[in-house]
Amino acid sequence: MSSIILASRSSAYPLIYRALMTSLDSSPSDTDVAIITTASAEWKEQNKHAIEAYNFFKRDGFRRIQFVDIEKEVSDVLREFKIIYLSGGDPYYLLHQLRVSGADNALISLHAEGSILIGISAGGMVLGPDIGFVDRVGPPSPHAVYPERKGLGLFHFQVLYHANRYTDQIGAIRSEVQEDLLELSDDQVLLLKDGKREFVK
């Protein structure tokens, strides 16, 4: 069964790598990585967190690491990669571009076929049931005008990314969301595999 790895920040890479090593069926030197940069509407591949992730993967010997902007590239390019890393940014913008480009269906299919998906903050939000609760707890975004709220549905619980930043608001957020809500701090990584979810240690 395919794995999904969720984190709030690229700086949690050591734990992301540990999760990868329990999920990969090949060595890094035989594994290709796509980094989807679209969520960072202004910076794309120049986003410092995307660059940080690129350097981490390069350091650990992955064979090919490529930035992919699904706003400009055809979604079929994702089929060339075993690991697909969705970098953070604006969840409204990313979800809209996933729908418009058809990359949403590509990711769903690739997940079913065994690709490993890594979602960082907004990149993880779009993989879940919906991003609607961001309307209530997230900062205002100019891209909130996009109508899409329903996520890809690859898992069926909500994640509060950067939960350590909302310490004083957790109770109110839980009351507002009224769904299965998992808190994920900046230094934590969650692995979804074989129908189970566990924090990586």
Buried (B, 14 or more C-beta within 10 A) or exposed (E): EBBBBBBBBBBBBEBBBBBBEEBBEEEBEEBBBBBBBBBBBEBBBEBEBBBBBBEBBEEBEBBEBBBBBBBEBEBEBBEEBBBBBBBBBBBBBBBBBBBEBEBBEBBBEBBEEEBBBBBBBBBBBBBBBBBBBBEEEBEEBEBBEBEBBBBBEBBEEBBBBBBBEBEEEEEEBBEEBEEEBBBBBBEBBBBBBEEEBEEBE
